[in-house]
Amino acid sequence: MNIRALLPFTKCFALASLLLAPAPLAADVPSRDEIVKRFVNAANGTVPTTKFTGEVRAYTLEVHEIETEIAPGVKVKQWAFGVPGGAPSVPGPEIRAKVGDLVRITLRNTTGRAHTIHLHGINSLAQEMDGVPHTSHAVLPGESFTYEFVATEAGSFMYHCHVETNLHLDMGMYGAVVIEPREPQAWSKDHVLMLDEWDSRQDPDVTPHRATPNYFLVNGRAYPFIADLAIPNGEVHLLRFMNIGSEVHSMHLHGMTFLVVAKDGQDLAAPYQADTLLLGPGERYDVLVKGRDGTFPLHDHIPPHGTNDGVDPGGMHFMVVGGPALDARGQVAPTHDHDHAAAETSLPEVQSGTVDVAISGFKFSAPILRVKRGTKVVWTNMDLAAHALGVKGPKEASSWSLGKGGRFAVTFDAVGTYDVQCGPHPFMTMKILVEN
């Protein structure tokens, strides 16, 4: 499917969403004339770095070539920002400051290519700090340059390389900039969610660069590698959505609504509620979420974006974890145990060599295994539904999405207790006890 063909439709959908959104009461927001007047009279342009009123926040970033597993079994080459002595990553290290601080970011170019840092959405900086090579500076191999700006507005921003932007962004050269307000806020915690796409077949040495994304990432990973969000029942957290990619994304939250409070680093005069948020490339939205009972998905509602190389489930899909789940009567729901044999107290005999485990009827044929160190366990999916297994313990492993007849094997060479769970069907669990 040509995902880029969806863009005209998503743009129309965005316009329709704006037109159909409930209008706020006139008394709740400034008039149009007042908003225009504020814009016209607002200070604009470079804020001298001598005018900061807070602290100096200094960061040093280097550029490294790394290999990352973005989905089970899918390892890709990346160009990543990192701090000296630290592990580089995609996204790069978060840049955080408070309103009034002076932010200094020194880029050390440790690669053989030219790079820059563009501070996307920061409007208080001077032209020479904008990170666009033909209007400011290109940082050549072996050189360093320090970008400086005064943080004048609270909000969610991004940084990325602006040299050969199409290629360098596709290779992972980006990160988040968060400017925090100095006053206490309604939320107790915030979470950065950077949205991106990845072409696992791309080669940076092939020109011209043309990427056709087949993986869809949140904070540099695709399902099931995206970390879940814990928002305890009753707590209010701020989610900072940042679309650094080249596709439109439609982020939908089950069981709850967003309160959209800011866009592109600007507070909204009239916050509004929604359960689906459409983000174009470069856009950022800040939304409040109030935790509740139960666990619910947060995912991209554009169907291909919920796959890994076309295989469902995958892509931009993770969970918002609240309090204990309640049943329809409002009582604490019992834990689903689809495999009653797992409750047996007697342990099975110790096995060795190769042990086969069938997946059938959304159950593992052996809910508990005892094996000797060095035993190979092979799972075979007999269901029509696809399963994706994750193994947690002294050694961790995860499978690709297994269709009917699909097999997944792990050799357990470290003693300990291992938990096995199906990602798409988390009620499917088993334990493996590895002994000498």
C-alpha positions as CSV (number, residue, x, y, z in Angstrom):
1,M,0.0,0.0,0.0
2,N,1.3,3.5,-0.9
3,I,1.1,5.2,2.5
4,R,2.0,8.6,1.0
5,A,-1.3,8.3,-1.0
6,L,-3.1,8.7,2.3
7,L,-1.8,12.2,2.8
8,P,-4.5,14.1,0.9
9,F,-7.2,12.2,2.8
10,T,-5.6,12.8,6.2
11,K,-5.3,16.5,5.4
12,C,-9.0,16.6,4.6
13,F,-9.7,14.7,7.8
14,A,-7.7,17.2,9.8
15,L,-9.7,20.1,8.3
16,A,-13.0,18.4,8.9
17,S,-12.0,17.7,12.5
18,L,-11.3,21.4,13.1
19,L,-14.5,22.4,11.5
20,L,-16.6,19.9,13.4
21,A,-14.9,20.5,16.8
22,P,-17.2,22.1,19.4
23,A,-16.7,25.8,19.6
24,P,-15.7,27.2,23.0
25,L,-18.0,29.7,24.7
26,A,-17.1,33.3,23.7
27,A,-16.5,34.2,27.4
28,D,-13.9,31.5,27.6
29,V,-11.4,32.8,25.1
30,P,-10.1,36.2,24.0
31,S,-11.7,37.8,21.0
32,R,-10.2,37.5,17.5
33,D,-9.1,41.1,17.7
34,E,-7.5,40.6,21.1
35,I,-5.5,37.6,19.9
36,V,-4.3,39.5,16.8
37,K,-3.4,42.5,18.9
38,R,-1.3,40.3,21.3
39,F,0.5,38.8,18.3
40,V,1.3,42.2,16.7
41,N,2.5,43.7,20.0
42,A,4.5,40.7,21.2
43,A,8.3,40.9,21.3
44,N,10.0,39.2,18.3
45,G,13.5,38.2,17.2
46,T,16.7,37.4,18.9
47,V,16.9,37.4,22.7
48,P,20.5,38.3,23.6
49,T,22.1,35.5,25.5
50,T,23.1,38.0,28.2
51,K,19.4,38.4,29.1
52,F,18.8,35.1,30.7
53,T,17.3,35.1,34.2
54,G,17.7,31.5,35.2
55,E,20.5,29.0,35.1
56,V,23.0,27.9,32.4
57,R,22.1,24.5,31.0
58,A,25.1,23.1,29.1
59,Y,24.9,19.9,27.0
60,T,27.5,18.3,24.7
61,L,26.4,16.0,21.9
62,E,28.5,13.7,19.7
63,V,27.4,11.8,16.6
64,H,28.0,8.0,16.3
65,E,27.1,5.3,13.9
66,I,25.3,2.5,15.8
67,E,23.2,-0.6,15.2
68,T,19.8,-0.9,16.9
69,E,17.1,-3.6,17.1
70,I,14.0,-1.5,16.4
71,A,11.6,-4.6,16.3
72,P,12.1,-8.3,17.1
73,G,15.0,-9.5,14.9
74,V,15.2,-6.2,12.9
75,K,18.6,-4.5,13.4
76,V,19.3,-1.3,11.5
77,K,22.2,1.1,11.1
78,Q,21.6,4.5,12.6
79,W,23.4,7.9,13.0
80,A,22.7,8.8,16.6
81,F,23.4,11.7,19.0
82,G,24.9,10.8,22.4
83,V,26.7,12.5,25.3
84,P,30.5,11.9,25.7
85,G,31.0,8.6,27.4
86,G,27.3,7.7,27.2
87,A,25.5,5.3,24.9
88,P,24.2,7.1,21.7
89,S,20.6,6.5,20.9
90,V,17.6,7.3,18.7
91,P,16.0,9.6,19.7
92,G,19.1,11.4,21.1
93,P,19.4,12.7,24.7
94,E,16.6,15.0,25.9
95,I,17.5,18.6,26.2
96,R,15.7,20.1,29.2
97,A,15.6,23.6,30.7
98,K,13.3,26.0,32.4
99,V,11.9,29.3,31.2
100,G,14.6,31.9,31.6
101,D,17.5,29.5,31.4
102,L,20.4,29.9,29.0
103,V,20.8,26.7,27.0
104,R,24.2,25.8,25.5
105,I,24.5,22.8,23.2
106,T,27.9,21.9,21.9
107,L,28.0,19.6,18.9
108,R,31.2,17.6,18.4
109,N,31.2,16.1,15.0
110,T,32.8,12.7,15.5
111,T,31.9,11.4,12.0
112,G,33.2,11.8,8.5
113,R,30.1,13.8,7.4
114,A,29.0,17.4,8.0
115,H,26.2,17.9,10.6
116,T,24.3,20.6,12.4
117,I,21.7,21.0,15.1
118,H,18.5,22.8,14.2
119,L,16.3,23.8,17.1
120,H,12.9,23.2,15.7
121,G,10.3,25.7,17.1
122,I,12.8,27.7,19.2
123,N,12.2,31.3,18.0
124,S,14.4,33.3,20.5
125,L,17.7,32.3,18.9
126,A,19.9,34.3,16.5
127,Q,20.2,33.3,12.8
128,E,23.7,31.9,13.3
129,M,22.2,29.4,15.8
130,D,19.5,28.1,13.5
131,G,21.5,25.1,12.2
132,V,20.7,25.5,8.5
133,P,24.1,25.2,6.7
134,H,23.5,28.0,4.0
135,T,22.3,30.6,6.6
136,S,24.4,29.6,9.7
137,H,27.1,27.0,10.1
138,A,27.9,23.4,9.0
139,V,29.9,21.6,11.5
140,L,32.5,19.7,9.5
141,P,34.2,16.4,10.5
142,G,36.4,16.9,13.6
143,E,34.9,20.4,14.4
144,S,32.8,21.6,17.2
145,F,30.2,24.4,17.5
146,T,28.1,25.7,20.4
147,Y,24.5,26.6,19.9
148,E,23.0,29.1,22.4
149,F,19.6,30.4,23.1
150,V,17.5,31.8,26.0
151,A,14.5,29.7,26.8
152,T,11.6,32.2,26.6
153,E,8.6,29.9,26.2
154,A,7.6,26.7,27.9
155,G,6.6,23.9,25.5
156,S,7.7,20.9,23.4
157,F,10.3,21.4,20.8
158,M,12.7,19.2,18.8
159,Y,16.3,19.2,17.5
160,H,17.6,17.6,14.4
161,C,20.4,17.7,11.9
162,H,19.6,20.0,8.9
163,V,22.3,18.8,6.5
164,E,20.8,16.7,3.8
165,T,17.8,16.7,6.0
166,N,15.9,13.9,4.2
167,L,18.8,11.4,4.7
168,H,20.0,12.5,8.1
169,L,16.5,12.5,9.7
170,D,15.8,9.1,8.2
171,M,19.0,7.9,9.8
172,G,17.9,9.0,13.2
173,M,19.6,12.3,13.9
174,Y,16.9,13.9,16.2
175,G,15.9,14.4,19.8
176,A,13.5,16.3,22.0
177,V,13.8,19.8,23.6
178,V,11.5,20.4,26.6
179,I,11.3,23.8,28.1
180,E,9.5,23.5,31.5
181,P,7.5,26.3,33.1
182,R,8.8,27.6,36.4
183,E,5.3,27.6,38.0
184,P,3.7,24.5,39.4
185,Q,1.4,22.8,36.8
186,A,-1.6,20.6,36.9
187,W,0.3,17.5,35.9
188,S,2.6,15.4,38.1
189,K,4.8,13.9,35.3
190,D,5.4,14.3,31.6
191,H,6.3,11.8,28.9
192,V,7.9,12.6,25.5
193,L,6.6,10.5,22.6
194,M,8.6,11.1,19.4
195,L,6.9,9.6,16.3
196,D,8.9,8.5,13.3
197,E,9.1,6.0,10.4
198,W,11.9,3.8,9.3
199,D,12.9,2.0,6.1
200,S,14.8,-1.1,7.2
201,R,16.2,-1.5,3.7
202,Q,17.7,2.0,3.3
203,D,21.4,2.4,2.5
204,P,22.8,5.9,3.3
205,D,25.5,5.5,0.7
206,V,23.0,5.1,-2.2
207,T,22.0,8.3,-3.9
208,P,19.6,9.8,-4.4
209,H,18.1,8.8,-1.0
210,R,14.6,7.5,-1.3
211,A,13.0,5.9,1.7
212,T,9.8,3.8,1.8
213,P,9.0,3.3,5.5
214,N,8.0,-0.2,6.6
215,Y,8.4,0.3,10.4
216,F,6.6,2.9,12.5
217,L,8.3,4.0,15.7
218,V,7.6,5.7,19.0
219,N,10.8,6.8,20.7
220,G,12.8,4.8,18.3
221,R,11.1,1.4,18.6
222,A,8.2,-0.4,17.1
223,Y,5.7,-2.7,18.9
224,P,6.4,-4.8,21.0
225,F,9.6,-2.8,22.0
226,I,7.8,0.4,22.8
227,A,7.7,1.0,26.6
228,D,4.2,1.2,28.1
229,L,3.1,4.3,30.0
230,A,2.2,4.0,33.6
231,I,-0.4,6.6,34.6
232,P,-1.8,5.6,38.0
233,N,-5.5,5.9,38.6
234,G,-6.4,9.5,39.3
235,E,-3.0,11.0,38.4
236,V,-2.8,13.6,35.6
237,H,0.2,13.3,33.3
238,L,1.3,15.4,30.3
239,L,2.0,13.6,27.0
240,R,4.3,15.5,24.6
241,F,3.6,14.2,21.1
242,M,6.3,15.2,18.6
243,N,6.1,14.1,14.9
244,I,9.7,14.1,13.6
245,G,8.8,11.8,10.7
246,S,7.6,12.5,7.2
247,E,4.2,10.8,7.5
248,V,0.9,11.9,9.1
249,H,0.0,10.0,12.3
250,S,-3.4,9.6,13.9
251,M,-2.8,8.8,17.6
252,H,-5.9,7.3,19.3
253,L,-6.3,6.5,23.0
254,H,-8.8,3.9,24.1
255,G,-10.9,4.3,27.2
256,M,-9.8,7.9,27.9
257,T,-9.7,11.3,26.3
258,F,-6.9,13.8,25.8
259,L,-7.2,17.4,26.9
260,V,-5.2,19.2,24.2
261,V,-3.5,22.2,25.9
262,A,-0.7,23.3,23.6
263,K,0.4,23.0,19.9
264,D,3.9,23.7,18.6
265,G,5.1,25.1,21.9
266,Q,2.1,27.6,22.2
267,D,-0.6,27.3,24.9
268,L,-4.1,27.0,23.5
269,A,-6.5,29.8,24.5
270,A,-9.2,27.2,24.5
271,P,-8.1,23.7,25.4
272,Y,-10.3,20.9,24.0
273,Q,-11.0,17.2,24.5
274,A,-10.4,14.5,21.9
275,D,-9.5,10.8,21.8
276,T,-7.7,11.0,18.5
277,L,-4.9,13.4,17.6
278,L,-3.7,14.0,14.0
279,L,-0.1,15.1,13.7
280,G,1.5,16.3,10.5
281,P,5.3,16.2,10.0
282,G,7.0,18.7,12.4
283,E,3.9,19.2,14.6
284,R,3.9,18.9,18.4
285,Y,0.9,18.6,20.7
286,D,0.8,18.6,24.5
287,V,-2.1,16.8,26.0
288,L,-3.2,15.9,29.5
289,V,-4.4,12.4,30.4
290,K,-6.0,11.4,33.7
291,G,-5.3,7.8,34.8
292,R,-8.1,5.4,35.4
293,D,-8.8,1.8,36.2
294,G,-7.5,-0.7,33.6
295,T,-5.0,-0.9,30.8
296,F,-5.8,0.6,27.4
297,P,-4.0,0.8,24.0
298,L,-2.6,4.0,22.5
299,H,-1.9,3.5,18.9
300,D,-1.7,5.1,15.4
301,H,-5.2,4.6,13.8
302,I,-3.8,4.7,10.2
303,P,-3.8,0.9,9.7
304,P,-0.5,0.4,8.0
305,H,1.2,2.3,10.8
306,G,0.1,-0.5,13.2
307,T,2.3,-3.1,11.4
308,N,5.9,-4.2,11.2
309,D,6.8,-4.6,7.6
310,G,3.1,-5.2,6.8
311,V,2.6,-7.7,9.6
312,D,0.0,-7.0,12.3
313,P,0.4,-6.3,15.2
314,G,3.3,-3.9,15.1
315,G,4.2,-0.3,14.6
316,M,2.9,2.5,16.8
317,H,1.1,0.5,19.5
318,F,1.6,0.5,23.2
319,M,-0.4,0.5,26.4
320,V,-1.4,3.1,29.0
321,V,-1.4,1.3,32.3
322,G,-3.7,2.6,35.1
323,G,-5.1,1.1,38.2
324,P,-6.5,-2.5,38.7
325,A,-9.1,-3.3,36.1
326,L,-12.7,-3.3,37.1
327,D,-15.5,-5.5,35.7
328,A,-18.7,-4.1,34.2
329,R,-20.3,-3.9,37.7
330,G,-17.4,-1.8,39.0
331,Q,-15.8,-4.6,41.1
332,V,-12.2,-5.5,40.9
333,A,-11.9,-7.9,38.0
334,P,-10.3,-11.3,38.5
335,T,-7.0,-11.9,36.7
336,H,-7.7,-13.8,33.5
337,D,-6.3,-17.3,33.7
338,H,-6.9,-19.0,30.4
339,D,-4.5,-21.7,31.4
340,H,-5.8,-23.4,34.6
341,A,-2.9,-25.8,34.5
342,A,-0.6,-22.9,35.4
343,A,-2.1,-22.9,38.8
344,E,-0.9,-26.4,39.6
345,T,1.5,-26.5,42.6
346,S,3.3,-29.7,41.6
347,L,6.4,-29.1,39.4
348,P,7.0,-31.1,36.2
349,E,10.0,-33.4,35.6
350,V,13.3,-31.8,34.6
351,Q,13.9,-32.1,30.8
352,S,16.9,-31.5,28.6
353,G,18.0,-31.5,25.0
354,T,15.2,-30.1,22.8
355,V,11.8,-29.4,24.3
356,D,8.8,-28.7,22.1
357,V,5.9,-26.4,23.2
358,A,2.8,-26.1,21.1
359,I,0.7,-23.0,21.0
360,S,-2.9,-24.0,20.5
361,G,-6.3,-22.5,21.5
362,F,-4.4,-19.4,22.9
363,K,-2.6,-21.6,25.4
364,F,0.9,-23.0,25.8
365,S,1.0,-26.8,26.0
366,A,3.3,-26.6,28.9
367,P,2.5,-23.7,31.3
368,I,5.5,-24.6,33.5
369,L,8.8,-26.1,32.2
370,R,11.8,-27.3,34.2
371,V,14.8,-27.8,32.1
372,K,18.6,-28.2,32.5
373,R,20.9,-25.4,31.5
374,G,21.6,-25.6,27.7
375,T,18.2,-26.9,26.8
376,K,16.6,-25.6,23.6
377,V,12.9,-24.8,23.8
378,V,11.0,-24.6,20.5
379,W,7.5,-23.0,20.3
380,T,5.3,-23.9,17.3
381,N,2.1,-21.9,16.7
382,M,-0.9,-24.1,15.8
383,D,-3.4,-21.2,15.9
384,L,-4.7,-19.3,13.0
385,A,-4.1,-16.1,15.0
386,A,-0.5,-14.8,15.0
387,H,1.4,-14.8,18.2
388,A,4.6,-12.8,19.2
389,L,6.5,-14.1,22.2
390,G,8.7,-12.3,24.7
391,V,11.1,-14.1,27.1
392,K,12.1,-12.2,30.2
393,G,14.7,-13.4,32.7
394,P,18.5,-13.7,33.0
395,K,18.5,-13.9,29.2
396,E,15.9,-12.0,27.1
397,A,14.6,-12.8,23.7
398,S,11.6,-12.0,21.5
399,S,10.1,-13.5,18.4
400,W,8.8,-12.1,15.2
401,S,5.0,-12.3,14.7
402,L,4.4,-16.1,14.3
403,G,1.7,-17.1,11.8
404,K,0.2,-20.6,11.8
405,G,3.1,-23.1,11.7
406,G,5.6,-20.4,12.7
407,R,8.4,-21.6,15.0
408,F,10.6,-19.8,17.6
409,A,13.5,-21.3,19.5
410,V,15.6,-20.2,22.5
411,T,18.5,-22.0,24.1
412,F,18.6,-21.4,27.8
413,D,22.2,-21.3,28.9
414,A,21.8,-19.3,32.1
415,V,20.2,-20.6,35.3
416,G,17.2,-18.8,36.6
417,T,13.4,-18.2,36.2
418,Y,12.0,-17.0,32.9
419,D,8.6,-15.6,32.1
420,V,7.2,-16.0,28.6
421,Q,4.3,-13.9,27.4
422,C,2.5,-13.3,24.1
423,G,2.5,-9.6,23.2
424,P,-0.8,-9.5,21.3
425,H,-2.5,-11.8,23.9
426,P,-0.9,-10.9,27.2
427,F,-3.1,-13.5,29.1
428,M,-1.0,-16.2,27.5
429,T,1.9,-16.8,29.9
430,M,4.2,-19.6,30.9
431,K,7.3,-20.1,33.2
432,I,10.6,-21.8,32.5
433,L,12.8,-22.9,35.4
434,V,16.4,-23.4,34.3
435,E,18.5,-25.6,36.6
436,N,22.1,-26.9,36.6
